[in-house]
Amino acid sequence: MFRSCLFVAASLLLLPTILFAAEEVIVPPPPAREFRAAWVATVGNSCWPSKPGLSTAQQKAELIAILDRAAALKLNAVIFQVRPACDALYQSSLEPWSEYLTGVQGRAPSPFYDPLAFAIAEAHQRGLELHAWFNPFRAHHFQAVSPIAPNHISKVRPDLVRSYGKYLWLDPGEPAVREYSLHVVMDVVKRYDVDGVHFDDYFYPYREKNFAGLEMDFPDAVSWKKYGAKSGLARDDWRRSNVNAFMQQVYQAIKTEKPWVKFGISPFGIWRPKNPPAISGFDSYAELYADSRKWLREGWCDYFSPQLYWGIQPTTTSFATLLDWWNGENVRHRHLWPGMNSLNVGGKWQPNEIVNQINFTHHLADAGQIHWSVMALMKNTALDAALTQEAYRQPALIPASPWLDATLPAPPKLSVTIGAKSAHVQWQRSAGKPASDWVVQTRTNGSWATQIFPAARTDCYVDNVTPEVVAVRAVDRVENLSEPAIWTPKKFSPPDTSRGAERMKK
């Protein structure tokens, strides 16, 4: 389950910075920084679970396989959908259990377990962040097959729900709707150890058509009459203002409760056609009432992941052109980590398209990307080779978020014990901030090697060579990196004869 340590060490010494020969100041190189994530969709059983009605053991096994795969590819986060349509893939007193678990909305898994709590624990054991992904306003999906549960919002507060085409939708124009969805999000933030909250591109819905094939307007006449007509805004602007108010509310509420929990938004990749001039396509500003550029410019998120699901070359929807434009709008210097359509690899695209897109993100201040979806990484051997041999050869830390917290954690306490053919590196947290990861680095023959371990890991064995330096650093919840605790082989401790017993314990 855990990545093994690939280094060699010897004795014991603790210092954040030291002189290693008389003139040398030892400064380990900064580890690579890059957000590497994948979406794990639950709506329609598209990623997990593979079908409704699986046993608890089967559901857990499938989720473990996804997380194992993510860790093996050196990803560092998963975006896990927990609320597809006013339902819950976690234990909730506010909304019914999702039918995608058991096949029946409102029915809990049996034997009972909490999928979100399980996913968080298993992700953190593998050094992966887990971001809880919510659909804030969709109330019922047209592909749902089970009856709507009695405690569903459409039954409890039908006055807040609109029937629109094949869907049920919460009306963002109702202040009670915004308060309700905020309450749902904050219930998860308060009760679960999530690393992030995530929204995708659904705000007001994509346009539905009637039986004649004509587009229908969203049926918000009631809320418009109560609130919009008195606002002094045109109806489209009022709709956008409803979403804007909600986004600001969510960001501020998260920061008040748990400042380290990141808020990420993944809107449609084009804000408006002709922005920049070469771009054409869907107008999310006008159609979804999503003023996504405003959210980025106002800093109402910690990371922004426009869905740039197109190739680099087509000029009208160019991944590179759009990413550069979004970067120019990023005046608050939030993380810009685009979504990529990795499912295209093996069909429309060759693997080098995704590798080139990943490489293109490296010219940004903080590199990162999210794969749509994790299914593209589970069974695509061509993409797997491209990622493991090219894009993700080395592990990477998530870029830090200094606007959330710029205080560094304390260096850990480090000890290294020499054995006959190995060394045992151990570390402990110092007082202060808890660690979310550990960075272990060794220098051998002048070359540095880096490994990243999850918070629960506090030791590793290293083999076959004696390093010149071992350095261990703590990483906090917003990816600040401590000064290093450094060991050099000037003094040797007695041989470690407990290696076999220690490894048996693992």
C-alpha positions as CSV (number, residue, x, y, z in Angstrom):
1,M,0.0,0.0,0.0
2,F,2.7,2.5,1.0
3,R,5.5,3.5,-1.3
4,S,8.8,2.1,-0.1
5,C,11.8,4.3,0.6
6,L,14.4,4.0,-2.2
7,F,17.3,5.6,-0.3
8,V,20.2,4.5,1.8
9,A,21.2,6.2,5.1
10,A,23.5,5.8,8.2
11,S,23.6,7.3,11.8
12,L,22.0,10.0,13.8
13,L,22.0,13.8,13.6
14,L,19.4,16.6,13.9
15,L,19.8,20.1,12.5
16,P,17.6,22.2,10.2
17,T,20.8,23.5,8.5
18,I,24.3,22.4,9.0
19,L,27.8,22.7,7.6
20,F,28.7,19.4,6.0
21,A,32.4,19.8,5.2
22,A,33.9,23.0,6.6
23,E,32.6,25.2,3.8
24,E,29.4,23.5,2.6
25,V,26.0,24.7,3.6
26,I,23.5,21.8,2.9
27,V,20.4,23.0,1.2
28,P,18.2,20.1,-0.2
29,P,16.6,21.0,-3.5
30,P,12.9,22.0,-3.4
31,P,10.7,19.0,-4.3
32,A,8.6,19.2,-7.5
33,R,5.3,21.0,-7.1
34,E,2.3,20.0,-9.3
35,F,-1.4,19.3,-8.6
36,R,-2.2,15.9,-10.1
37,A,-5.8,14.9,-9.7
38,A,-8.7,12.9,-11.3
39,W,-12.4,13.2,-11.0
40,V,-14.2,10.2,-9.5
41,A,-17.9,10.6,-10.7
42,T,-20.7,8.7,-9.0
43,V,-23.6,10.1,-11.0
44,G,-25.0,7.3,-13.2
45,N,-22.4,5.0,-11.7
46,S,-20.0,6.3,-14.3
47,C,-16.8,5.8,-12.2
48,W,-17.8,4.4,-8.9
49,P,-19.5,2.2,-7.8
50,S,-19.5,0.4,-11.1
51,K,-23.2,-0.4,-10.7
52,P,-25.8,0.0,-7.9
53,G,-26.5,-2.8,-5.5
54,L,-22.9,-4.0,-5.0
55,S,-22.1,-5.4,-1.6
56,T,-20.2,-3.2,0.9
57,A,-17.1,-5.3,0.4
58,Q,-17.4,-4.9,-3.4
59,Q,-17.8,-1.2,-3.2
60,K,-14.8,-0.8,-0.9
61,A,-12.7,-3.0,-3.1
62,E,-13.5,-0.9,-6.2
63,L,-12.8,2.3,-4.4
64,I,-9.5,0.9,-3.1
65,A,-8.5,-0.1,-6.6
66,I,-9.1,3.5,-7.8
67,L,-7.1,5.0,-5.0
68,D,-4.3,2.5,-5.4
69,R,-4.2,3.4,-9.1
70,A,-4.0,7.1,-8.3
71,A,-1.2,6.6,-5.9
72,A,0.7,4.3,-8.3
73,L,0.5,7.0,-11.0
74,K,1.9,9.6,-8.5
75,L,-1.3,11.6,-8.4
76,N,-1.8,13.6,-5.2
77,A,-5.5,14.2,-5.1
78,V,-8.9,12.8,-6.1
79,I,-12.1,14.8,-6.7
80,F,-14.9,12.5,-5.3
81,Q,-18.5,13.2,-6.2
82,V,-20.5,13.1,-3.0
83,R,-23.8,14.9,-4.0
84,P,-24.9,14.3,-7.6
85,A,-28.5,15.5,-7.2
86,C,-29.6,16.5,-3.7
87,D,-28.6,13.0,-2.5
88,A,-25.7,11.8,-0.4
89,L,-22.9,9.3,-0.8
90,Y,-22.2,9.8,3.0
91,Q,-24.3,9.6,6.1
92,S,-26.5,12.7,6.1
93,S,-29.4,14.0,8.2
94,L,-30.2,16.5,5.4
95,E,-30.5,14.4,2.3
96,P,-31.2,10.8,1.4
97,W,-28.7,8.2,0.5
98,S,-27.9,8.1,-3.2
99,E,-29.5,5.4,-5.3
100,Y,-26.1,4.9,-6.9
101,L,-25.0,2.9,-3.9
102,T,-27.9,0.5,-3.2
103,G,-30.2,1.0,-6.2
104,V,-32.8,2.7,-4.0
105,Q,-32.7,6.3,-2.9
106,G,-32.8,6.6,0.8
107,R,-31.5,3.1,1.5
108,A,-28.2,2.9,3.4
109,P,-25.4,0.5,2.5
110,S,-25.6,-2.9,4.3
111,P,-23.5,-3.9,6.1
112,F,-23.4,-0.2,7.0
113,Y,-20.4,2.0,6.2
114,D,-19.9,5.6,5.3
115,P,-18.4,5.8,1.8
116,L,-17.0,9.4,2.2
117,A,-15.4,8.6,5.6
118,F,-13.9,5.4,4.1
119,A,-12.7,7.3,1.0
120,I,-11.0,10.0,3.1
121,A,-9.2,7.5,5.3
122,E,-8.0,5.4,2.4
123,A,-6.9,8.4,0.3
124,H,-5.0,9.9,3.2
125,Q,-3.2,6.6,3.8
126,R,-1.9,6.8,0.3
127,G,-0.8,10.4,0.5
128,L,-3.8,11.6,-1.6
129,E,-5.9,14.7,-0.9
130,L,-9.7,14.1,-1.1
131,H,-11.9,16.9,-2.4
132,A,-15.6,16.5,-1.9
133,W,-17.5,17.3,-5.2
134,F,-21.0,18.8,-5.0
135,N,-23.6,19.6,-7.5
136,P,-25.2,22.6,-5.8
137,F,-28.5,23.0,-7.6
138,R,-29.4,19.8,-9.5
139,A,-32.2,18.0,-7.6
140,H,-33.0,14.9,-9.6
141,H,-31.3,13.2,-12.6
142,F,-33.4,11.9,-15.5
143,Q,-31.5,8.6,-15.4
144,A,-32.6,7.8,-11.8
145,V,-34.6,4.7,-11.6
146,S,-35.8,4.4,-8.0
147,P,-38.6,6.4,-6.3
148,I,-37.7,9.7,-4.8
149,A,-37.2,9.3,-1.0
150,P,-39.6,11.0,1.4
151,N,-36.8,13.2,2.8
152,H,-35.7,14.5,-0.5
153,I,-35.9,18.2,-1.0
154,S,-38.5,17.9,-3.7
155,K,-40.8,16.3,-1.1
156,V,-39.8,18.3,1.9
157,R,-39.7,21.8,0.2
158,P,-41.4,21.4,-3.2
159,D,-41.7,25.2,-3.4
160,L,-37.9,25.4,-3.9
161,V,-37.8,22.9,-6.8
162,R,-38.6,23.4,-10.5
163,S,-39.3,20.8,-13.1
164,Y,-37.2,21.5,-16.1
165,G,-37.2,19.2,-19.1
166,K,-36.1,15.8,-17.8
167,Y,-34.7,17.1,-14.6
168,L,-35.7,18.6,-11.2
169,W,-33.7,21.6,-10.3
170,L,-33.3,23.8,-7.3
171,D,-34.1,27.5,-8.2
172,P,-31.0,29.6,-7.4
173,G,-33.2,32.7,-7.4
174,E,-34.7,31.5,-4.1
175,P,-32.5,32.7,-1.2
176,A,-33.7,29.6,0.8
177,V,-32.2,27.4,-2.0
178,R,-28.8,29.1,-1.6
179,E,-28.9,28.7,2.2
180,Y,-30.0,25.1,1.9
181,S,-27.2,24.1,-0.5
182,L,-24.7,26.1,1.6
183,H,-25.9,24.2,4.7
184,V,-25.3,20.8,2.9
185,V,-21.8,21.8,1.9
186,M,-20.9,23.1,5.3
187,D,-22.3,20.0,7.0
188,V,-19.7,18.0,5.2
189,V,-16.9,20.5,5.8
190,K,-17.7,20.4,9.6
191,R,-18.0,16.6,10.0
192,Y,-15.5,15.2,7.6
193,D,-11.7,15.7,7.2
194,V,-12.0,16.7,3.5
195,D,-9.1,18.6,1.9
196,G,-11.3,20.5,-0.5
197,V,-14.8,21.4,-1.7
198,H,-15.4,21.2,-5.4
199,F,-18.1,22.4,-7.9
200,D,-18.2,21.6,-11.6
201,D,-20.0,23.4,-14.4
202,Y,-23.6,23.0,-13.4
203,F,-25.2,26.1,-11.9
204,Y,-28.3,27.1,-13.8
205,P,-28.9,24.1,-16.1
206,Y,-27.9,23.6,-19.7
207,R,-30.9,24.4,-21.9
208,E,-33.6,21.8,-22.2
209,K,-35.8,21.4,-25.3
210,N,-39.5,20.9,-25.5
211,F,-41.3,18.2,-27.7
212,A,-41.0,20.5,-30.7
213,G,-37.2,20.7,-30.3
214,L,-37.3,24.4,-29.1
215,E,-35.2,25.5,-26.2
216,M,-37.1,26.3,-23.0
217,D,-36.3,29.0,-20.6
218,F,-35.7,28.1,-17.0
219,P,-39.0,28.2,-15.1
220,D,-38.2,30.8,-12.4
221,A,-41.1,33.1,-12.8
222,V,-42.0,32.7,-9.1
223,S,-38.6,33.8,-7.8
224,W,-38.3,36.4,-10.4
225,K,-41.5,38.0,-9.4
226,K,-40.7,37.8,-5.6
227,Y,-37.0,38.9,-5.9
228,G,-35.7,39.6,-9.3
229,A,-38.2,42.2,-10.6
230,K,-37.5,44.3,-7.6
231,S,-33.7,44.1,-7.9
232,G,-33.3,46.6,-10.7
233,L,-31.4,44.1,-12.8
234,A,-32.3,42.5,-16.1
235,R,-33.4,38.9,-15.7
236,D,-30.2,37.4,-17.1
237,D,-28.1,39.7,-14.9
238,W,-30.2,38.8,-11.8
239,R,-29.7,35.1,-12.5
240,R,-25.9,35.6,-12.6
241,S,-26.1,37.7,-9.4
242,N,-27.8,34.7,-7.7
243,V,-24.9,32.4,-8.6
244,N,-22.3,35.0,-7.8
245,A,-23.8,35.5,-4.3
246,F,-23.8,31.8,-3.7
247,M,-20.2,31.3,-4.7
248,Q,-19.0,34.1,-2.4
249,Q,-21.1,32.7,0.4
250,V,-19.6,29.2,0.0
251,Y,-16.0,30.5,-0.1
252,Q,-16.4,32.7,3.0
253,A,-18.2,30.0,5.0
254,I,-15.5,27.4,4.3
255,K,-12.7,29.8,5.3
256,T,-14.6,30.7,8.5
257,E,-15.0,27.1,9.5
258,K,-11.8,25.5,8.3
259,P,-9.4,27.9,6.5
260,W,-7.2,25.1,5.2
261,V,-10.0,23.5,3.2
262,K,-9.6,24.5,-0.4
263,F,-12.5,25.6,-2.6
264,G,-12.2,24.6,-6.2
265,I,-14.4,25.5,-9.2
266,S,-14.4,23.8,-12.6
267,P,-16.6,25.8,-14.9
268,F,-17.1,25.3,-18.6
269,G,-13.8,26.1,-20.3
270,I,-15.1,29.1,-22.4
271,W,-16.3,32.1,-20.4
272,R,-17.7,33.8,-23.5
273,P,-16.9,33.4,-27.2
274,K,-14.3,35.8,-28.6
275,N,-12.5,35.8,-25.2
276,P,-9.8,35.6,-26.5
277,P,-10.7,36.7,-30.0
278,A,-9.9,33.4,-31.8
279,I,-12.2,31.3,-29.5
280,S,-15.7,30.3,-30.5
281,G,-18.2,27.9,-28.9
282,F,-20.7,27.7,-26.1
283,D,-21.4,30.9,-24.1
284,S,-21.6,29.7,-20.5
285,Y,-22.0,33.3,-19.3
286,A,-25.2,33.7,-21.3
287,E,-26.5,30.1,-21.2
288,L,-25.6,28.9,-17.6
289,Y,-25.6,32.4,-16.1
290,A,-22.1,31.5,-14.9
291,D,-19.8,34.6,-14.6
292,S,-16.9,32.4,-14.0
293,R,-14.3,35.0,-14.9
294,K,-15.7,37.2,-12.0
295,W,-15.3,34.3,-9.5
296,L,-11.6,34.0,-10.5
297,R,-11.0,37.7,-10.6
298,E,-12.7,38.2,-7.2
299,G,-10.7,35.3,-5.6
300,W,-13.8,33.4,-4.6
301,C,-11.8,30.1,-4.9
302,D,-8.5,28.6,-4.1
303,Y,-8.1,26.8,-7.3
304,F,-9.8,27.3,-10.7
305,S,-10.1,24.4,-13.1
306,P,-11.8,25.4,-16.4
307,Q,-12.8,22.3,-18.4
308,L,-10.5,22.6,-21.3
309,Y,-11.5,19.4,-23.0
310,W,-10.1,20.3,-26.4
311,G,-6.8,19.7,-28.1
312,I,-3.9,22.2,-28.3
313,Q,-4.2,22.6,-32.1
314,P,-7.8,23.6,-33.0
315,T,-7.6,27.4,-32.9
316,T,-11.3,28.0,-32.1
317,T,-11.1,25.9,-28.9
318,S,-7.3,25.6,-28.3
319,F,-6.4,24.2,-24.9
320,A,-3.2,26.4,-24.9
321,T,-4.9,29.6,-26.0
322,L,-7.7,29.3,-23.5
323,L,-5.3,28.4,-20.6
324,D,-3.2,31.5,-21.4
325,W,-6.3,33.6,-21.5
326,W,-7.5,32.3,-18.1
327,N,-4.0,32.9,-16.7
328,G,-4.3,36.5,-17.8
329,E,-7.6,36.8,-15.8
330,N,-6.0,35.3,-12.7
331,V,-5.3,38.7,-11.0
332,R,-5.6,37.2,-7.5
333,H,-3.0,34.6,-8.3
334,R,-5.1,31.6,-7.4
335,H,-4.1,28.1,-8.6
336,L,-5.0,27.5,-12.2
337,W,-5.3,23.8,-12.7
338,P,-7.2,23.0,-15.9
339,G,-9.4,19.9,-16.5
340,M,-8.3,17.7,-19.4
341,N,-10.3,15.1,-21.4
342,S,-8.1,12.1,-20.9
343,L,-10.9,9.8,-22.0
344,N,-10.1,10.9,-25.5
345,V,-6.7,9.1,-25.4
346,G,-6.9,5.9,-27.4
347,G,-9.7,7.2,-29.6
348,K,-9.6,10.8,-30.8
349,W,-6.1,11.5,-29.4
350,Q,-2.7,9.9,-29.1
351,P,-1.2,9.9,-25.5
352,N,1.2,12.7,-26.5
353,E,-1.7,15.1,-26.6
354,I,-2.3,14.7,-22.9
355,V,1.5,14.8,-22.1
356,N,1.8,18.0,-24.2
357,Q,-1.1,19.5,-22.3
358,I,0.5,18.6,-18.9
359,N,3.8,20.1,-20.1
360,F,2.0,23.3,-21.2
361,T,0.7,23.8,-17.6
362,H,4.3,23.9,-16.4
363,H,4.8,27.5,-17.7
364,L,2.2,28.7,-15.1
365,A,3.2,29.8,-11.7
366,D,1.8,26.7,-10.0
367,A,1.4,23.7,-12.4
368,G,-1.5,21.3,-12.1
369,Q,-4.2,19.5,-13.9
370,I,-7.3,17.3,-13.4
371,H,-8.0,14.2,-15.5
372,W,-11.5,13.6,-16.7
373,S,-12.0,11.0,-15.5
374,V,-10.3,8.5,-13.3
375,M,-11.7,5.8,-15.7
376,A,-9.2,7.0,-18.3
377,L,-6.4,6.1,-15.9
378,M,-7.7,2.7,-14.9
379,K,-7.6,0.8,-18.2
380,N,-5.7,2.8,-20.8
381,T,-2.3,1.2,-21.2
382,A,-1.1,3.8,-23.7
383,L,-1.9,6.7,-21.4
384,D,-0.5,4.8,-18.5
385,A,2.9,4.5,-20.2
386,A,2.9,8.1,-21.2
387,L,2.2,9.3,-17.6
388,T,4.6,6.9,-15.8
389,Q,7.5,7.2,-18.2
390,E,7.1,10.9,-19.1
391,A,4.8,13.2,-17.3
392,Y,4.7,11.7,-13.8
393,R,8.1,10.0,-13.4
394,Q,8.8,11.8,-10.1
395,P,6.5,12.4,-7.2
396,A,5.2,16.0,-6.6
397,L,3.8,18.0,-3.8
398,I,0.7,20.1,-4.3
399,P,1.6,23.8,-4.7
400,A,1.3,25.8,-1.6
401,S,-1.6,28.3,-1.0
402,P,0.1,31.2,0.9
403,W,-3.1,33.3,1.0
404,L,-4.6,30.6,3.3
405,D,-1.6,30.3,5.6
406,A,2.1,31.2,5.1
407,T,3.4,29.9,8.4
408,L,5.8,27.0,8.0
409,P,5.5,23.9,10.1
410,A,8.3,22.9,12.5
411,P,11.0,20.5,11.2
412,P,10.5,16.9,12.4
413,K,12.7,15.1,14.8
414,L,15.0,12.8,12.8
415,S,17.0,9.7,13.6
416,V,18.9,7.3,11.4
417,T,20.2,4.0,12.5
418,I,22.8,2.0,10.6
419,G,22.4,-1.7,10.0
420,A,24.6,-4.3,8.4
421,K,23.3,-3.7,4.9
422,S,20.7,-1.0,5.4
423,A,19.7,2.1,7.4
424,H,16.5,2.8,9.2
425,V,15.3,6.4,8.9
426,Q,12.7,7.5,11.5
427,W,11.0,10.8,12.2
428,Q,8.5,12.3,14.5
429,R,6.4,15.4,14.4
430,S,7.6,18.4,16.4
431,A,5.2,20.6,18.4
432,G,2.9,22.8,16.4
433,K,1.1,22.1,13.2
434,P,0.2,18.6,12.3
435,A,1.8,17.2,9.1
436,S,-0.2,16.0,6.1
437,D,2.9,14.6,4.3
438,W,6.6,14.1,4.8
439,V,9.3,14.8,2.2
440,V,12.4,12.5,2.5
441,Q,15.5,13.3,0.5
442,T,18.9,11.8,0.2
443,R,22.1,12.9,-1.5
444,T,24.4,10.2,-2.9
445,N,27.5,11.0,-5.0
446,G,26.2,14.5,-5.3
447,S,22.8,13.6,-6.6
448,W,19.5,14.1,-4.7
449,A,16.6,11.7,-4.7
450,T,13.1,12.6,-3.3
451,Q,10.3,10.5,-1.9
452,I,6.9,11.7,-0.4
453,F,5.2,9.8,2.3
454,P,1.7,10.3,3.9
455,A,1.3,11.7,7.4
456,A,0.8,8.3,9.0
457,R,4.2,7.1,7.8
458,T,7.0,7.8,10.2
459,D,9.9,5.6,9.0
460,C,11.5,3.9,6.0
461,Y,14.4,1.6,5.3
462,V,17.0,2.5,2.7
463,D,19.4,0.2,1.0
464,N,22.7,-0.5,-0.8
465,V,24.6,2.8,-0.6
466,T,25.6,5.1,2.2
467,P,24.2,8.6,1.5
468,E,26.1,11.8,2.1
469,V,22.9,13.5,3.5
470,V,19.4,12.5,4.6
471,A,16.9,15.4,5.0
472,V,13.2,15.1,6.2
473,R,10.7,17.9,6.0
474,A,7.1,18.3,7.2
475,V,4.3,19.4,4.9
476,D,1.2,21.1,6.4
477,R,-2.4,21.1,5.3
478,V,-1.9,23.9,2.8
479,E,1.4,22.4,1.5
480,N,3.8,24.7,3.3
481,L,7.2,23.0,3.6
482,S,9.2,23.1,6.8
483,E,12.9,23.7,7.1
484,P,14.7,20.3,6.8
485,A,15.9,18.2,9.6
486,I,19.3,17.0,8.3
487,W,21.5,14.0,9.1
488,T,25.0,13.3,7.9
489,P,27.2,10.2,8.6
490,K,29.7,11.9,10.8
491,K,28.7,9.8,13.8
492,F,27.4,6.2,13.5
493,S,24.9,4.6,15.8
494,P,25.2,0.9,16.7
495,P,24.1,-1.6,13.9
496,D,20.4,-2.0,13.7
497,T,19.6,-5.6,14.4
498,S,15.9,-5.1,14.5
499,R,15.3,-4.7,10.7
500,G,13.6,-8.0,10.3
501,A,11.3,-7.5,13.2
502,E,10.5,-4.0,12.1
503,R,9.7,-5.1,8.6
504,M,7.5,-7.9,9.9
505,K,5.5,-5.3,11.7
506,K,4.8,-3.5,8.5
